[in-house]
Amino acid sequence: MEAQTRWDVALTEVESLYRDVEKRSLSLPSFSLWPMVILLWNSFKFEFCLFLDSFLFVPVNAVIFLRNLFPGKWRYRSFSGRYWTYIIRWLWRGEAPTSPTGMIRPLVTFLLEAHFHGRINTIKRYLLVDDSLADEDRRRLGTKIARLEELWKRPSAAQVSYSYVLPISGPFIEIYKFFFPEQRSTVG
């Protein structure tokens, strides 16, 4: 009974979390270059702080070192330290070191649905191999997982091609035509 309660609570929390994420994704704009603007602004600030550190890091921290010889401690300072912390944390989490250039809501929605579907399938596999559950509890939890799967279905190949591939193919065809214009023979 304890395992069944634990699974029930976990499934409820997962459903609540995924519903919240989906609600938030609906408020995204259809297309936005704002992530690129944020990246450029933070890159500019990071480079400026690196420039300040190259000239002021040693003198400022030397003064702090001398001050710390007396009672009371001051923290050592670095203008770019905050950004180095962000970079290290970003890489530690395994995020891709590519620069975000924009956000496209249909793509975000597709990736969220694929992620949710994958996580729910993983939960279903864990549920199947959990030996501490009775068959009746496993069936009840299985119906709850089936309801979650129905809510966040993996898109079919036809849905993906009609929703994402065909709309983006037009601009790619025009870009191809721009760089590789048709060879027209002129008979004169």
N, C-alpha and C positions, 0 to 999 in steps of 0.2 A: 504494500500500500504506500509505503514511503517513496519508493522509486516512481510509482505512478503519479504521486503528487508532485514530485520534483520535475518530472517530464511535463506535467500539465502546466506548472508555473513557468517553466522554460519556454514552452510553446506560446503561452499567452504573452510573455515578454517579447518574444521574437515577433509575433504578430503586431503587437503595439509599436515596436520599434520600426518595423517595415512600413506600417501605415503612416507613421509620422514622417519617415523619409519620403514616402510617395507624396504626401500632402505638400511637403516643402518643395519637391521637384516640380509640382504644378505651378508654383509661383515663379519659376525661372522664366526669363524672357526667351523668345524663340531663338534668338541669336544674340550673342554679346561678345564684344572684344574687350570687355572690362578686365578679364583675367590678364590679358596682355598689358594693359595699362598699369595694373597693379605690379606686374612683374618688372616692367621698365622703371617704374618709380622706385621700387625697392632695390633694383640693381643700381640705380643712380645713387641712392642713399648709401648703399653698401660700398660702392667705389669711393664716394666722398669720405666715408668713415675710415676706409683703408688708407686713404691719403692722409687724413688727420693722424691716424695711428703711426704712420711712417715717420712723422715729424715729432709727435707729442707723446708717444707711448713711453719712451724711456724717461724723458724729463718729468712727466706727471707722476709716474710710478716711483721714480727716485725720491721725489718729495714725499709721497705717501710712505715709502719705506722709512725715511728719516722721521716722519711724524709717528710711525708705529713703534719707534724705539722707546717712546714715552707711553705712559698709561693711556688706555683707550685705543681702539683699533679702527682704522679706516680701511675700506675695501679698495683693492687695486682696481684701476680703471682701464677700460679698453673701449674705444668708440665703436669698433666693429665686432666686439665680442658677442653681442646679441644676435647679429646676423650669422656668425659662425655657429652659434648654438642652433639656430634655425636650420642651417645647412646640414649639420651633423644629425640632428633629429630627423630631418627629412630623409636622409640617406639610410639611417638606422631603421626606419619604418618600411624601407623597401620601396619607396615611391620612385617613379621613373624620373631620372634627371633630365627630362626634356622640358622645354619652356612651354607653358600653356599659351596658346595663341588665341583661343576663343572658346566659346561654349555654345553648343548646339543642343537645344532641349530635346528634340527627338532622339538624338544619339545618347544623351544622358538617360532618357527614359528606357531605351532599349538595353543599355548596359545595366541599369538598376533591375529591370525585369530578369535579365539573364543571371545576375548575381543572386537575386532572391530565389529564383528557381533552383540554382545550384546549391545554395545553403539549405533549402528545404529538403532537397534530395539527400544531402549529407545527414541531416537530422533523421530522415526516414531510415537510412542505412544504420545509423547508431541505434535507433529504436529496435530494428530487427535483430541486432546482435546482443541487445541487453537481456541477460539471462535472469535478472531479478524481477522481471515483469510477468504477470499472469497473462494467459492468452486473451482473456476478456479485456484487461486493461490495454493490452497491445492493440486489439481491434478498435477500442474506443479512441485511443490516441492516433491510430491509423486513419480513422475517419476525420479527425481534426486536421491531420496533415494533408489529407486529400482535399479538404476544404481550402487550406492554404495554397495547395498546388493549383487548384482551380482559380483562385483569386489572382495568383501570379504565374500565369502560364508562360512557358517558353514560346516565343514567337516562331511560327513555322517559316520554312524557306520562302514560301510565296509571300508571306507578310513582310519579311525582311526585304525581299527584292522589290516589291511594290512600294514599300514605305521609305526605304533608304537607298537602294541601289539605283533605281530608275530616276528619282529626282536629282541625284548628284551626277548622273551620267551626262546630262546636258551641258553643264559648265565644263566638265572634263573634255567633252568632244570639242567644244569651242576653243578651249585652251590648246588642244592638239592641232586644230585647224590654224590657229594663230601662229604656232611655232613651225608647223609643217604645211605651208599653203600648197594647194593643188598646183601641179605643174601644168600650165596651159601652153599649148603649142601655138605659136604665132606663125602663120603662113603669110608671107608677104611678098 
